[in-house]
Amino acid sequence: MAWNNAALGYNEQQKFKDLVSWLERGGSDCSKLELRFSKESQRPRLYAKEDIEQGDSLLFIPKSQLIIVDKSFESPFDTQIFS
């Protein structure tokens, strides 16, 4: 996933970057997406890096990396999510 340089504080950007890095190391594919941070929204936004055709996959996350309530406390990000 590509990143732009914008306004969120370093810690907030780093949290999202760490999450995406963890997803990619685990087999997720988000290569068609770009995460942008803006001053206006204070939240990251996802943008397509290329034209997306009907039926194209935008994002693949293997089942082993889904963070759901039952598994959330097993995740290395549980302390960041619930703190």
C-alpha positions in Angstrom: 0.0 0.0 0.0 1.3 3.4 -0.9 1.4 6.3 1.6 1.2 10.0 1.2 2.8 12.5 3.5 0.3 14.7 5.1 -1.0 16.0 8.3 -1.8 13.4 10.9 0.6 13.3 13.8 3.5 10.9 13.4 2.2 8.5 16.0 -1.2 8.1 14.2 0.4 7.6 10.8 2.8 5.1 12.3 0.0 3.1 13.9 -1.7 2.7 10.5 1.7 1.9 8.8 2.4 -0.7 11.4 -1.0 -2.3 10.9 -0.6 -2.4 7.1 2.9 -3.8 7.4 1.6 -6.6 9.6 -1.1 -7.3 7.2 1.3 -7.5 4.2 3.7 -9.7 6.1 0.8 -12.1 6.8 -0.2 -12.4 3.1 -2.6 -9.6 2.7 -2.6 -7.8 -0.7 -3.5 -4.2 -0.7 -1.3 -3.2 -3.7 -4.1 -1.5 -5.6 -4.8 0.9 -2.7 -3.1 4.1 -1.3 -3.7 5.3 2.2 -3.7 9.1 2.4 -3.7 11.3 5.5 -5.2 14.7 5.4 -5.3 17.8 7.6 -9.1 18.2 7.1 -10.4 14.8 8.1 -7.8 13.8 10.7 -8.4 10.2 9.5 -6.7 8.2 6.8 -8.6 7.7 3.5 -8.2 4.9 1.0 -7.8 5.7 -2.7 -7.4 3.4 -5.7 -4.0 3.6 -7.3 -5.4 2.5 -10.6 -8.7 2.2 -12.4 -10.8 -0.6 -10.9 -13.0 -2.7 -13.1 -16.2 -4.4 -12.0 -15.2 -7.7 -10.5 -11.6 -6.7 -9.6 -10.4 -7.5 -6.1 -9.3 -4.4 -4.2 -8.1 -6.0 -1.1 -7.3 -9.5 0.1 -6.9 -10.4 3.8 -6.4 -14.0 4.7 -8.7 -15.5 7.3 -5.7 -15.9 9.7 -5.4 -12.1 9.8 -9.0 -11.1 10.4 -9.4 -9.2 13.6 -12.7 -10.1 15.1 -14.0 -9.8 18.6 -13.4 -13.4 19.5 -9.8 -13.2 18.3 -9.0 -9.5 19.1 -7.1 -10.2 22.3 -4.8 -12.7 20.5 -3.7 -10.0 18.0 -0.4 -8.2 18.5 -2.4 -5.0 18.1 -4.9 -5.7 20.9 -3.2 -3.3 23.3 -3.3 -0.6 20.6 -6.9 -1.3 19.6 -8.3 -1.4 23.1 -6.2 1.2 24.9 
